[in-house]
Amino acid sequence: MACMNEDGQWIVLMGLLVAVGLFFLALIINQSALVGQTTAEGVLEFPKNDIRDLRLAIFDYYDSYEEGLTPLEQQHYVDDIVRISLERKNAVVHFWNTTPEEISGRTLCPIHIHYHNGVTKYDETVYY
């Protein structure tokens, strides 16, 4: 019994180590694929065009100030923007302006825009 051949045990041990190594490698590759997929989904879910359309509607609203709309007409315009955003895009939208400021020799009005659709929250201050 003292001169047993132990070469078979080394082959089985090396096979086990290779199998465990392949398992961990497959696990790492699987996780990297998931991270890449969720990152791409995050980019696709960002509602860039929705925010652009909202900004355009808000800028049109502030341009209508110069046309002499009554306060009631202005409130209807604001309500329309908020309701359409909620109905069509499922997004909560708020926007407001504050007192005009002088920036680089020009008087500009800061407009604060808040957009939230449950996934993406977007806040912006635009000087218009």
N, C-alpha and C positions, 0 to 999 in steps of 0.2 A: 504494500500500500504506500510505501514511502516514495516510490518512483512513479507517481501518477502523472499522466500527461494532462496539463492544464491549459493547453492551447485553445481548446473549444470554449473555455470560460471567457478568455480574452475576446474572442470573436463575438460572443453574445453580448458582453459588456460594451464593446465598441458599437455594435448595432443599436443597442439601447441609447447610447449617447448621441448617435447620429439621428435617431428618431426624435429624441427630445429636442435636439437642436433644430431640426426641421419644423417641429411643432411651434417653437418660439418664433422662428423666422416667418412662418405662415401667419402667426398672430400679429406680428409687427406689420407685415404687408397689408393684412386685412384692415388694421386700424388706420394706416396711412391712407388707404383708399376711402375710408369713411370720412376722415378729416377733409380730404380733398373734395369729396362730394358735398359735404355740408357747407364748406366755404363757397363752392360754386352756387349752391342753392341760396345762400345768403345774399350773394351778389344779384341773382336773378329776382329775388323777392323785394329788392329795394325799388320803391315805386317812383323812379326818376321822372317818368313822363307824367304821372299824376301830379307830382309836385310842380313841374313846369306849367302844366295847365292851370293849376291853382294860382300860381304866381301871376300868370297872364290875366286871369279873371280879376285878381285883386288889383293889379295895376290898371286895368280898364276901369275898375270901380273908382280908384283915386283920380283917374283922368276925368271921370264924370263930375267930379267936384267943380271943375272949371265950367261945366255946362250949366250950372245953376240949378241943380236938382233940389227939390224941397227935402227937408229932413225925413219926412215920411217915405219919400221915394228912395232915399239913401238907405233907410233901414230895411225896406223891402229888398233892395239889391244885396245887402249883407245877408239877410235871412235866406235869400235864394242861393247864394254861394255856399252857405253852411249846410242847408238842406240837401242840395244837389250832391255835395261831397259825401254826406252821410248816406244818402240813398244809393248813389251809383258806385261809390268807391269804398263804402263802409269805413270812412275816415272822419274823425272828429277834427274840425278845423275852427280855429279862432284867429282873428287878426285885428289889430288895432294900431292906431298911430298915436304918437306923443307930440309934444311941442316941437316946432321946427327948430333946427340948429344951424348955425353958420359953419360950414366946412369948406375950407380953401376958398373963401370969398363968395361962396354960393350958399343960399338958404335952402336946406334940404330937410325933408320930413322923414323921421325914422318910422318905418312900418315894421311891426313885429308880427311874424307869421308862426303859428303853431299847427303842426300836422301830426296826427297820431292815428294809425289804422290797426292797432293791436299788435303789430309786429315791429313796425318802424315808427320811431318818434323823431320828428324833425322840427327844429326851432331855428328861426333865422331873423335877423334884423337887417332890413334893407333901407338904405337912404335913397328916397325917391323924390 
